[in-house]
Amino acid sequence: MHFTAGDIARTRVADGPDRFWESVLSLHRVWEKRPEPDLTGWRKHVIRNAQAPLRLLLPLVPARGYFPDFLTPAASAEGFEAGLDALLSTPRHELRDQVGRLAASGSPPDGWARSVAEGTAPALRRLGGALRDYQRIALCPSWQHVRARTERDRTWRARTQWSSGTDALLRTFGPGIRWCPPVLVADYPVDKDLHLDGRGLLLIPSYFCRRRPVALADPSLPPTLVYPVFPGHPARSPAAGALLTADAVGSHLARLIGHTRAAVLQALGSDCSTSELARRAGVSVSSASEHAAVLRGAGLVSSTRQRNAVRHSLTPVGLALLDGRASQAPGEPSHRRR
């Protein structure tokens, strides 16, 4: 993805997960015979309870490769209903072209997919109903968990952009997405170039996106990059798991890690230097540096050197610990508390 100065100014992280992108990318997880361990229970639940919508949606979303852009409309940023209205209003020539591209990519459309390509009212009503049913069965029960995971990631990256700029934001994605100014290089199944041409880039965090980021196929559409939350998924490590399940805010947090260290952690509401951290927490600079080092070792704080100063910020796990949220993971029964 090739940036201009205008693109840097117009790049932003989405406000949260997108229900249509999560729907499509979760269908990829349904295809997997051996899903990642945290999705095994969720996949069994979906296959058992969502047979009817899966029969209609899976032919449009193959296990790998191309899927139609009309399934992930930009209007979905305004909510599910707005996205569904936009999808069902897709011009017929776009439906026809995209389903045709699906066929050319090696996924011959069946009679149902051909009826979607024709854009008939009955076919589009069935598609809308299938998406609504799939959302209700596959995503709604675990949406709180999906939002919590993506929100920690989104908040961390948005704070990085706010405090240190878009250049710093684009360096936070790890080896799979590399910022080599003025080009953002992402690991992708095909080799292609996208010139943003002043339109900027929307970065969407996704729970069901795994391993590689995903972009729209049509370069004329608003530039979008959907990326996996937490590169390498550190929230699955045993230590992070213990932290994410802790009900630790206020006095609970102090009992967990000590009053002074809790004050240092809570003082990191935004990126700051060691001296600023000491002033906020009411401790000496040497004490602030020592506590930051311990918190960094626990994965709660990240520190970077900028010129002659070291600046500290919360990691997604640190944010989760401060938030003290409990959420239901996909596949967990609704009565279970984390």
Secondary structure by P-SEA (a helix, b strand, c coil): ccccaaaaaaccccccccaaaaaaaaaaaaacccccccaaaaaaaaaaccaaaaaccccccccccccccccccccccccaaaaaaaaaaccaaaaaaaaaaaaaacccccaaaaaaaaccaaaaaaaaaaaaaaaaccccccaaaaaaaaaaaaaaaaaaaacccaaaaaacccccccccccbbbcccccccccccccbbbbbbbbcccccbbbbbccccccbbbbbccccccccccaaaaaaaaccccaaaaaaaccaaaaaaaaaccccccaaaaaaaacccaaaaaaaaaaaaaaccbbbbbcccbbbbbbcaaaaaaaabbbbbcccccccccc
